Amino acid sequence: MNAVATMPGMIQRPTRSRTLAVTLAGCLALLAVVGSVPASAADPTVELRVMTLNIFYGGDELDLHTGSWCHRPAGCPETLAKVVDAIRASGTDVVGLEEGEHNTRAVADALGWYASERMQVVSRFPIIDPPGANGIYVFIEVAPGRVVAIGNVHLPSDPYGPYILRDGASLADVLALETSTRLPAIADQLAILPGLAASGIPVFLTGDFNSPSHLDWTPAVDAVRADVPFPVDWPVSHALANAGFHDSYRDVHPNPVAVPGFTWTPGGPESDPREVHDRIDWVLAAGPATALASGVVGEVDGPDVAYSESPWPTDHRGVVSTFRVTPAIPAPLAAVDTRRVTVGDVLGVRYHAAAGTGQRVALVPAGAPASAAVASVAVGSPGAVDGRVTFATGTLVPGPYDAALVSGTGAVLSRSPFWAYQPGAATTVTTSKASYVVGEPVYVAWTNAPGMRWDWLAAYSPGSSDGSPTAEGCNAGCSSNGRYLVYIYTKTAIEGQGRFDEHAAPGVTAWPLKPGTYEVRLLVDDSYRSAGSSTSFKIVKP
């Protein structure tokens, strides 16, 4: 959660699914790898520990000595080291990070783990980003050829429901807020993840939900907590429960009076002077996964803290839950390690090939048949096989490609898109016209984006707090690029199109933009680091 508007940042940019006006290439096959082989009595069960942790603006923006913002341009690496220590102390296997920003891979590297920067997930087990997942989930290969799925979310922080109730809002007010602000932000997860669970894949959803749970604001809690004015059936938690998700902490600790399990907040630069403490960070599970244990990860002697670290490096406590799971065999797939490749680099492709000889992983131009392959590696065998192959890319012509799993008969069984760019190629951002009438949608296109979970596009007045696009020290505290006017998300697209219109989320102003001169910047993973900017365009009177 980011809760006080004293700093520009994620509080100003709530992650609202309904504000997205983005159309993405390759977004039509959301369910391409949902299928799995049905479980049998011989299927293995394993114990898996899953954690959620909001690490506060990349994990290096909190000064451990002052408890306030880190004012060093390059951040406070000792704080990030404590984040890593807290993850180790929890004994977890996989973590959904929130506000991982530019440091998701740094956390994984420090642990010696795998990373999905696209999803802000780190894991001691291999991570597979399957075709069709589109930033909604990744697979974790917890045993050879056996996977679970994990989604990871960070819902809008502002306005925060418990605060408006504290300040006198009605039940109707808060339900309207949650329904319009946070519920749309899990629309993609509600549309996709239950289908995975129904197919036999254990599914986990971690996140900073920025909402209490309907399991916590009960009549019994209302009777003992002065900051709970009445029971509330919080829409996000209820919708996820209706979709088949179990709240692991409440499965293990069913009494919210005896064990509140507060995760917001142990304190931090964005704490409210009249704070309302609550449990807003959850580890949810659906499908063949049973919670065996669950504990809060936080500061020494913190309330209900089961795993501690000192000093505590973030403004949220985490949660780690242990599950007994029956991992699934996925449908045949080929999945690239990265969707943005520099020509000359090595491209890794993970695959699951079903039984059958003559299969291969091939690189083909986007949408092309297997016969158009520019490179291929044989992977077929009489039985099912899982593995990873690598390709040299020095001879690739820049452009869009697919890594394809091809059957022995030449049929393409799975496609995973990626884009090849020349070394030094810039991220481009362009608008469809040089001039728009007030209120007219502004169409924008981009190429060579980082493709991270929370890459975003924002409109600016030229020159307003524009830090260097590659400034290594431009973290949350430096506030460059902070005066954004309206924004949308890229929805992880490497190349795509979107538009600014009445659905764009407001920044320091709101739609429509007033007459004047503007530009659009593409910023990386909910940070203020600019990857590229458009040329200027004008908004004119009708």
C-alpha positions as CSV (number, residue, x, y, z in Angstrom):
1,M,0.0,0.0,0.0
2,N,1.0,3.6,-0.6
3,A,-1.2,5.7,1.5
4,V,-0.2,9.3,1.9
5,A,0.2,11.7,-1.1
6,T,3.3,13.4,0.3
7,M,5.5,11.9,-2.4
8,P,4.7,11.3,-6.1
9,G,4.5,7.6,-6.7
10,M,2.2,4.6,-6.9
11,I,-0.4,6.4,-4.7
12,Q,-0.9,8.8,-7.5
13,R,-1.0,6.0,-10.1
14,P,-3.6,3.4,-8.9
15,T,-3.4,0.2,-10.9
16,R,-6.9,0.3,-12.3
17,S,-7.7,-2.3,-14.9
18,R,-10.7,-0.3,-16.2
19,T,-8.4,2.6,-17.1
20,L,-6.5,0.6,-19.6
21,A,-7.2,1.5,-23.2
22,V,-4.5,-0.8,-24.6
23,T,-4.7,-3.2,-27.5
24,L,-1.8,-5.7,-27.5
25,A,-0.4,-7.8,-30.3
26,G,-0.6,-11.4,-29.4
27,C,-3.2,-11.0,-26.6
28,L,-5.9,-13.2,-28.1
29,A,-4.7,-16.6,-26.8
30,L,-5.1,-16.2,-23.1
31,L,-6.1,-19.8,-22.5
32,A,-3.5,-21.4,-24.8
33,V,-1.8,-23.4,-22.1
34,V,-4.6,-23.8,-19.5
35,G,-4.9,-27.5,-20.2
36,S,-3.1,-30.0,-18.0
37,V,-2.9,-33.7,-17.7
38,P,-5.5,-34.9,-15.1
39,A,-4.0,-36.0,-11.8
40,S,-3.8,-39.6,-10.9
41,A,-3.2,-41.6,-7.7
42,A,0.5,-41.8,-8.6
43,D,0.9,-38.0,-8.9
44,P,3.4,-36.6,-6.4
45,T,2.5,-34.2,-3.7
46,V,5.0,-31.7,-2.4
47,E,5.1,-29.0,0.3
48,L,5.5,-25.5,-1.1
49,R,6.0,-22.2,0.8
50,V,4.6,-19.1,-0.9
51,M,5.2,-15.6,0.3
52,T,3.9,-12.1,-0.5
53,L,6.0,-9.0,0.3
54,N,5.7,-5.4,-0.6
55,I,9.2,-4.2,-0.5
56,F,8.6,-0.4,-0.8
57,Y,9.6,1.3,-4.1
58,G,12.2,-1.3,-5.2
59,G,13.4,-2.2,-1.7
60,D,16.1,0.5,-1.5
61,E,14.2,3.7,-0.9
62,L,13.8,3.4,2.9
63,D,16.6,4.6,5.2
64,L,17.0,2.1,8.0
65,H,18.6,4.6,10.3
66,T,15.9,7.3,10.0
67,G,12.8,5.3,9.0
68,S,12.2,7.9,6.3
69,W,13.1,8.2,2.6
70,C,16.6,7.3,1.4
71,H,18.1,10.5,0.0
72,R,21.0,8.9,-1.7
73,P,20.6,9.2,-5.5
74,A,21.4,5.5,-6.0
75,G,19.2,4.3,-3.1
76,C,20.1,2.4,0.1
77,P,21.5,-1.0,-0.9
78,E,21.7,-2.1,2.8
79,T,17.9,-1.9,3.0
80,L,17.6,-4.2,-0.1
81,A,20.0,-6.6,1.7
82,K,17.6,-6.7,4.6
83,V,14.7,-7.5,2.2
84,V,16.7,-10.5,1.0
85,D,17.4,-11.5,4.7
86,A,13.7,-11.3,5.5
87,I,12.9,-13.6,2.6
88,R,15.6,-16.1,3.7
89,A,14.3,-16.0,7.3
90,S,10.8,-16.9,6.1
91,G,12.1,-20.2,4.6
92,T,9.9,-19.6,1.5
93,D,10.2,-21.1,-1.9
94,V,8.5,-18.5,-4.1
95,V,7.7,-14.8,-3.5
96,G,5.3,-12.4,-5.1
97,L,7.0,-9.0,-4.7
98,E,5.0,-5.8,-4.9
99,E,6.9,-2.6,-5.7
100,G,9.7,-4.8,-6.9
101,E,10.4,-2.3,-9.7
102,H,14.0,-2.3,-10.9
103,N,15.2,-4.7,-8.2
104,T,13.3,-7.9,-8.8
105,R,16.3,-9.6,-10.5
106,A,18.6,-8.1,-7.9
107,V,16.6,-9.9,-5.1
108,A,16.7,-13.1,-7.0
109,D,20.4,-12.9,-7.8
110,A,21.2,-12.3,-4.1
111,L,19.2,-15.4,-3.2
112,G,20.6,-17.5,-6.0
113,W,17.1,-17.9,-7.4
114,Y,15.1,-17.4,-10.6
115,A,13.3,-14.2,-11.5
116,S,10.4,-13.1,-13.5
117,E,10.8,-9.3,-13.8
118,R,7.6,-9.2,-15.9
119,M,5.6,-10.5,-12.9
120,Q,7.8,-9.4,-10.0
121,V,8.1,-13.0,-8.9
122,V,11.3,-14.7,-7.5
123,S,11.6,-18.5,-7.0
124,R,14.1,-21.1,-5.9
125,F,12.5,-23.3,-8.7
126,P,12.6,-22.5,-12.4
127,I,10.0,-20.0,-13.7
128,I,8.2,-20.5,-17.0
129,D,6.3,-17.6,-18.6
130,P,3.9,-19.7,-20.8
131,P,2.5,-18.4,-24.0
132,G,-1.0,-16.9,-23.5
133,A,-0.4,-16.0,-19.8
134,N,0.1,-12.3,-20.9
135,G,1.4,-11.1,-17.5
136,I,-1.4,-12.7,-15.5
137,Y,0.5,-15.6,-14.2
138,V,3.7,-17.7,-14.6
139,F,4.4,-21.4,-14.0
140,I,6.8,-22.5,-11.2
141,E,8.4,-25.9,-12.1
142,V,8.4,-27.4,-8.5
143,A,9.3,-30.9,-9.8
144,P,10.6,-32.0,-13.2
145,G,7.7,-31.5,-15.6
146,R,5.3,-30.5,-12.8
147,V,4.1,-27.0,-12.3
148,V,2.0,-24.7,-10.2
149,A,0.8,-21.3,-11.3
150,I,1.2,-17.9,-9.5
151,G,-0.3,-14.6,-10.2
152,N,0.8,-11.4,-8.4
153,V,-1.1,-8.1,-8.1
154,H,-0.8,-4.7,-6.5
155,L,-4.2,-3.1,-6.4
156,P,-4.9,0.7,-6.3
157,S,-3.9,2.3,-3.0
158,D,-5.9,5.5,-3.0
159,P,-8.5,6.3,-1.9
160,Y,-8.1,3.7,0.9
161,G,-11.4,2.2,2.2
162,P,-10.6,2.1,5.9
163,Y,-9.4,5.7,5.8
164,I,-12.7,7.0,4.3
165,L,-14.7,5.0,6.9
166,R,-12.5,6.5,9.6
167,D,-13.3,9.9,8.3
168,G,-17.1,9.3,8.3
169,A,-18.0,7.7,5.0
170,S,-21.0,5.3,4.9
171,L,-21.1,1.7,4.1
172,A,-22.6,2.6,0.7
173,D,-19.7,5.0,0.1
174,V,-17.0,2.4,0.7
175,L,-18.7,-0.3,-1.3
176,A,-19.1,2.1,-4.2
177,L,-15.4,2.9,-4.0
178,E,-14.2,-0.7,-3.8
179,T,-16.5,-1.7,-6.7
180,S,-15.3,1.1,-9.0
181,T,-11.6,1.2,-8.0
182,R,-10.2,-2.1,-6.8
183,L,-12.6,-4.7,-8.1
184,P,-11.9,-3.9,-11.8
185,A,-8.1,-4.3,-11.0
186,I,-8.6,-8.1,-10.5
187,A,-10.8,-8.6,-13.6
188,D,-8.1,-10.3,-15.6
189,Q,-7.2,-12.6,-12.7
190,L,-10.9,-13.5,-12.1
191,A,-11.2,-14.2,-15.8
192,I,-8.2,-16.5,-16.2
193,L,-7.0,-18.0,-13.0
194,P,-10.1,-20.0,-12.0
195,G,-9.9,-21.9,-15.3
196,L,-6.3,-22.9,-14.5
197,A,-7.4,-24.3,-11.1
198,A,-10.4,-26.1,-12.7
199,S,-7.9,-27.8,-15.1
200,G,-6.0,-29.3,-12.2
201,I,-3.2,-26.8,-11.8
202,P,-2.6,-25.4,-8.3
203,V,-2.9,-21.7,-8.5
204,F,-1.6,-19.0,-6.1
205,L,-2.4,-15.3,-6.1
206,T,-0.2,-13.1,-4.0
207,G,-0.5,-9.4,-3.6
208,D,-0.9,-6.1,-1.8
209,F,-4.6,-5.9,-2.2
210,N,-5.0,-2.5,-0.5
211,S,-8.3,-3.8,0.9
212,P,-9.3,-5.5,4.1
213,S,-11.0,-8.9,3.8
214,H,-14.6,-9.8,4.3
215,L,-13.2,-12.6,6.6
216,D,-11.9,-9.9,9.0
217,W,-14.5,-7.1,9.2
218,T,-17.1,-9.4,10.8
219,P,-19.6,-8.6,13.5
220,A,-17.3,-10.2,16.1
221,V,-14.4,-7.9,15.0
222,D,-16.8,-4.9,15.0
223,A,-17.6,-5.5,18.6
224,V,-13.9,-5.2,19.7
225,R,-12.2,-2.9,17.2
226,A,-13.0,0.8,17.5
227,D,-11.6,1.4,14.0
228,V,-14.2,-1.0,12.5
229,P,-17.4,1.0,12.6
230,F,-19.5,-1.8,11.2
231,P,-19.1,-5.2,9.4
232,V,-18.1,-4.8,5.7
233,D,-18.4,-7.5,3.0
234,W,-15.3,-6.2,1.2
235,P,-15.9,-6.8,-2.6
236,V,-12.4,-7.9,-3.7
237,S,-11.9,-10.6,-1.1
238,H,-15.5,-11.8,-1.6
239,A,-15.2,-12.0,-5.4
240,L,-12.0,-14.0,-5.1
241,A,-13.6,-16.3,-2.6
242,N,-16.5,-16.8,-4.9
243,A,-14.0,-17.7,-7.7
244,G,-12.6,-20.5,-5.6
245,F,-9.7,-18.9,-3.9
246,H,-8.9,-19.7,-0.3
247,D,-7.3,-17.1,2.0
248,S,-4.4,-19.2,3.4
249,Y,-3.9,-17.1,6.5
250,R,-7.6,-17.3,7.5
251,D,-7.7,-21.0,6.7
252,V,-5.0,-21.5,9.3
253,H,-6.0,-18.8,11.7
254,P,-9.8,-18.6,11.4
255,N,-10.5,-16.3,14.3
256,P,-9.8,-12.6,13.3
257,V,-10.4,-11.4,16.8
258,A,-7.7,-13.7,18.3
259,V,-5.3,-13.4,15.4
260,P,-5.7,-10.3,13.4
261,G,-2.5,-10.8,11.4
262,F,-2.1,-7.1,10.4
263,T,0.3,-6.4,7.5
264,W,-0.4,-2.7,7.2
265,T,1.7,-1.2,8.7
266,P,4.8,-1.5,10.9
267,G,5.5,2.1,10.0
268,G,7.1,4.0,7.1
269,P,7.4,7.3,5.3
270,E,3.8,7.0,4.0
271,S,2.1,5.9,7.2
272,D,-1.0,8.0,8.1
273,P,-0.8,9.9,11.4
274,R,-4.2,8.4,12.3
275,E,-3.4,5.0,11.0
276,V,-5.9,2.2,10.6
277,H,-4.1,-1.1,10.8
278,D,-5.3,-4.1,8.8
279,R,-4.5,-7.3,6.9
280,I,-4.2,-6.3,3.3
281,D,-1.4,-8.6,2.0
282,W,-2.7,-12.1,1.2
283,V,-1.5,-15.5,-0.1
284,L,-4.6,-17.0,-1.8
285,A,-4.8,-20.5,-3.3
286,A,-7.1,-22.4,-5.6
287,G,-7.1,-25.9,-7.1
288,P,-5.2,-28.8,-5.6
289,A,-3.4,-26.9,-2.8
290,T,-4.2,-27.1,0.9
291,A,-2.8,-24.6,3.5
292,L,-0.9,-26.3,6.3
293,A,0.6,-23.3,8.0
294,S,0.7,-19.5,7.6
295,G,2.6,-16.7,9.4
296,V,3.3,-13.0,9.3
297,V,6.8,-12.0,8.4
298,G,7.8,-8.7,10.0
299,E,9.7,-6.8,12.7
300,V,10.9,-8.3,15.9
301,D,8.1,-8.4,18.5
302,G,5.6,-7.2,15.9
303,P,1.9,-8.3,16.4
304,D,1.4,-11.9,15.3
305,V,4.8,-11.9,13.6
306,A,6.0,-15.5,13.2
307,Y,9.2,-14.8,11.2
308,S,11.2,-11.7,12.0
309,E,14.1,-9.6,10.7
310,S,15.7,-6.5,12.3
311,P,15.6,-3.8,11.3
312,W,12.5,-4.3,9.2
313,P,13.1,-2.9,5.7
314,T,9.7,-2.0,4.4
315,D,6.3,-0.5,5.3
316,H,4.4,-3.7,4.9
317,R,4.7,-7.0,6.8
318,G,4.7,-10.1,4.6
319,V,2.9,-13.4,4.8
320,V,4.3,-16.8,4.1
321,S,2.1,-19.9,3.8
322,T,3.0,-23.6,3.5
323,F,0.8,-25.7,1.2
324,R,0.5,-29.3,0.3
325,V,0.1,-29.3,-3.5
326,T,-0.3,-31.7,-6.3
327,P,1.6,-30.1,-9.1
328,A,0.3,-30.5,-12.6
329,I,1.7,-31.6,-16.0
330,P,1.2,-28.6,-18.3
331,A,0.0,-28.8,-21.9
332,P,2.8,-28.9,-24.5
333,L,4.5,-25.5,-24.6
334,A,7.5,-23.5,-25.6
335,A,8.2,-20.4,-23.5
336,V,11.0,-17.9,-24.1
337,D,13.1,-16.7,-21.2
338,T,12.7,-13.1,-22.4
339,R,10.4,-11.5,-24.9
340,R,12.9,-8.7,-25.9
341,V,16.1,-10.0,-27.4
342,T,19.2,-8.0,-28.5
343,V,20.5,-9.5,-31.8
344,G,23.7,-11.3,-30.8
345,D,22.5,-12.4,-27.4
346,V,21.6,-16.0,-26.5
347,L,17.8,-16.8,-26.3
348,G,16.7,-19.5,-23.9
349,V,13.5,-21.4,-24.5
350,R,11.9,-23.7,-21.9
351,Y,9.7,-26.5,-23.3
352,H,7.4,-29.3,-22.3
353,A,7.0,-31.8,-25.1
354,A,4.5,-34.6,-24.9
355,A,5.2,-38.1,-26.0
356,G,6.2,-38.5,-29.6
357,T,9.4,-38.5,-31.7
358,G,10.5,-35.9,-34.1
359,Q,9.5,-32.9,-32.1
360,R,11.6,-29.7,-32.1
361,V,11.8,-26.1,-30.8
362,A,12.0,-23.7,-33.7
363,L,12.4,-20.0,-34.2
364,V,10.0,-18.7,-36.9
365,P,8.9,-15.2,-38.0
366,A,5.8,-14.2,-36.1
367,G,2.8,-16.2,-37.2
368,A,4.7,-18.2,-39.8
369,P,4.4,-22.0,-40.2
370,A,7.1,-24.4,-39.0
371,S,8.5,-24.7,-42.5
372,A,9.7,-21.1,-42.3
373,A,12.0,-21.8,-39.3
374,V,15.2,-19.9,-39.2
375,A,16.7,-22.2,-36.5
376,S,15.5,-25.4,-34.7
377,V,16.7,-27.9,-32.1
378,A,15.3,-31.4,-31.8
379,V,13.6,-32.3,-28.5
380,G,11.4,-35.2,-29.4
381,S,11.6,-38.5,-27.6
382,P,9.3,-41.5,-27.2
383,G,8.1,-40.1,-23.8
384,A,7.2,-36.7,-22.5
385,V,10.3,-34.5,-22.0
386,D,11.0,-31.2,-20.3
387,G,14.0,-29.0,-20.7
388,R,15.6,-25.8,-22.0
389,V,17.3,-25.1,-25.2
390,T,19.3,-22.0,-26.3
391,F,19.6,-20.2,-29.7
392,A,22.3,-17.9,-31.0
393,T,20.6,-14.8,-32.4
394,G,23.4,-13.1,-34.3
395,T,21.8,-13.9,-37.7
396,L,18.3,-12.8,-36.8
397,V,16.9,-9.9,-38.8
398,P,15.3,-7.5,-36.3
399,G,11.6,-8.0,-36.0
400,P,8.9,-10.1,-34.3
401,Y,9.3,-13.9,-34.0
402,D,7.8,-16.9,-32.3
403,A,9.6,-19.7,-30.5
404,A,7.5,-22.7,-31.5
405,L,7.1,-26.2,-30.3
406,V,6.7,-28.3,-33.5
407,S,5.4,-31.9,-33.7
408,G,6.9,-34.7,-35.7
409,T,4.4,-34.0,-38.4
410,G,5.3,-30.3,-38.6
411,A,2.3,-28.9,-36.7
412,V,2.9,-26.0,-34.4
413,L,1.8,-27.0,-30.9
414,S,2.7,-23.8,-29.1
415,R,4.0,-20.4,-29.9
416,S,5.8,-17.9,-27.6
417,P,6.3,-14.4,-29.1
418,F,9.5,-12.4,-28.8
419,W,11.0,-9.4,-30.6
420,A,14.6,-9.0,-31.8
421,Y,16.2,-5.6,-31.8
422,Q,19.6,-4.3,-32.9
423,P,22.1,-3.5,-30.2
424,G,21.5,0.0,-28.9
425,A,18.0,0.2,-30.4
426,A,15.9,2.8,-28.6
427,T,12.5,2.5,-27.1
428,T,10.2,4.4,-29.4
429,V,7.0,6.3,-28.4
430,T,4.9,7.9,-31.1
431,T,1.5,9.6,-31.2
432,S,-0.8,9.2,-34.2
433,K,-1.0,12.9,-34.9
434,A,0.8,16.2,-34.1
435,S,-2.4,17.9,-33.1
436,Y,-5.6,16.9,-31.3
437,V,-8.8,18.8,-30.4
438,V,-9.6,19.1,-26.7
439,G,-11.3,15.8,-25.6
440,E,-10.2,13.9,-28.7
441,P,-8.5,10.6,-27.8
442,V,-4.7,10.7,-28.2
443,Y,-3.5,7.5,-29.7
444,V,0.0,6.3,-28.8
445,A,2.1,3.4,-30.0
446,W,5.4,2.0,-28.7
447,T,8.2,-0.4,-29.6
448,N,11.0,-2.0,-27.7
449,A,9.4,-1.5,-24.3
450,P,10.9,-3.4,-21.3
451,G,7.6,-5.4,-21.0
452,M,7.4,-5.3,-17.2
453,R,4.2,-5.8,-15.2
454,W,3.6,-2.1,-14.5
455,D,5.2,-0.3,-17.4
456,W,3.2,2.8,-17.9
457,L,2.7,5.7,-20.3
458,A,2.1,9.2,-19.1
459,A,1.4,12.6,-20.6
460,Y,3.7,15.5,-19.6
461,S,4.3,19.1,-20.3
462,P,7.7,19.1,-22.1
463,G,10.5,19.6,-19.7
464,S,8.5,19.1,-16.5
465,S,10.8,17.2,-14.0
466,D,12.2,15.1,-16.9
467,G,15.1,13.1,-15.5
468,S,17.6,11.4,-17.8
469,P,15.9,8.3,-19.4
470,T,18.9,6.2,-18.3
471,A,19.7,7.8,-15.0
472,E,20.8,5.0,-12.8
473,G,20.1,7.0,-9.7
474,C,16.5,8.0,-10.5
475,N,14.6,6.1,-7.9
476,A,11.3,7.0,-6.1
477,G,13.0,9.6,-3.9
478,C,14.5,11.6,-6.8
479,S,11.0,12.5,-8.0
480,S,12.0,13.0,-11.6
481,N,9.1,12.5,-14.0
482,G,6.8,13.0,-11.0
483,R,4.5,15.6,-12.6
484,Y,2.6,13.3,-14.9
485,L,-0.8,14.5,-16.0
486,V,-2.7,11.4,-17.0
487,Y,-1.5,7.8,-17.5
488,I,-2.3,4.3,-18.8
489,Y,-0.5,1.0,-18.5
490,T,1.2,-1.0,-21.4
491,K,-0.1,-4.3,-19.9
492,T,3.4,-5.8,-20.4
493,A,3.4,-5.3,-24.2
494,I,6.8,-5.1,-25.9
495,E,5.1,-3.4,-28.9
496,G,1.6,-2.1,-28.7
497,Q,-0.9,0.7,-28.9
498,G,-3.1,2.6,-26.5
499,R,-4.9,5.8,-26.1
500,F,-5.5,8.6,-23.6
501,D,-9.2,9.4,-23.2
502,E,-11.8,9.7,-20.5
503,H,-10.7,6.3,-19.1
504,A,-7.1,7.5,-18.5
505,A,-6.2,7.7,-14.8
506,P,-5.5,11.1,-13.4
507,G,-2.1,12.3,-12.2
508,V,-1.6,16.0,-11.2
509,T,-4.5,16.8,-13.6
510,A,-7.3,14.8,-15.3
511,W,-8.7,14.2,-18.7
512,P,-9.3,16.1,-20.9
513,L,-6.0,17.8,-21.3
514,K,-6.2,21.5,-21.7
515,P,-4.9,23.4,-24.8
516,G,-1.1,23.3,-24.8
517,T,1.9,21.3,-25.8
518,Y,2.6,17.8,-24.4
519,E,4.7,14.7,-24.8
520,V,4.2,11.0,-23.8
521,R,6.8,9.1,-21.8
522,L,7.1,5.4,-21.3
523,L,8.2,4.7,-17.7
524,V,9.5,1.4,-16.3
525,D,7.6,-0.9,-13.9
526,D,5.8,1.6,-11.7
527,S,9.0,3.6,-11.3
528,Y,9.9,7.1,-12.6
529,R,12.6,5.7,-14.8
530,S,11.9,6.9,-18.4
531,A,12.6,4.4,-21.2
532,G,11.6,6.8,-24.0
533,S,9.6,9.8,-25.0
534,S,7.5,10.9,-28.0
535,T,7.9,14.1,-29.9
536,S,5.7,17.0,-28.8
537,F,2.1,17.2,-29.8
538,K,-0.5,19.9,-29.3
539,I,-4.0,20.0,-27.8
540,V,-6.0,22.8,-29.4
541,K,-9.4,24.3,-28.9
542,P,-12.3,23.1,-31.1
